[in-house]
Amino acid sequence: MSEKKKKSSLLIRLLKAFGIFLVIVFSFILMLGLMNQPVDYNLVVIGFTGIIIGSLVHSMAAAGNISEAIEKVTIIEIKCSNNNCDNREYRKFTKGDYVYKKLDKCDKCKNGVLIINNIFQVDSEDEALKLIEKKGQNKGKEKKIE
């Protein structure tokens, strides 16, 4: 786990704990307001407001934990336009790439043009390399992701 993710994870845990702490403290303030005779409505309002704020802090921290969980790697699949050629390559996505973008002449068959056939995301570079090998469509000529 990277240092940035560790700090982010620690901050999220602290915010969750702070949210729970706020809910507990303001629950006691709410009970104090309700136990007084006559009822102290100022404490009741402060208690309810604090409980709501504490709940929001806790739920926002939990939502941030989910959205920052995984950093994805975007990969493109390049295929030759010649139907008789089985040349396929994979590399990382770069700005300006789009599906059906024509790149270069095919080095394998010399007749077709290399076209971006697919753009997809994986969880890590290791998973991307495994996916390339699993597809087995490069016939042992997988290119390393740059």
Helices and strands as residue ranges (DSSP letters): H 3-35, H 41-67, E 73-80, E 88-92, E 102-105, E 113-122, H 125-135
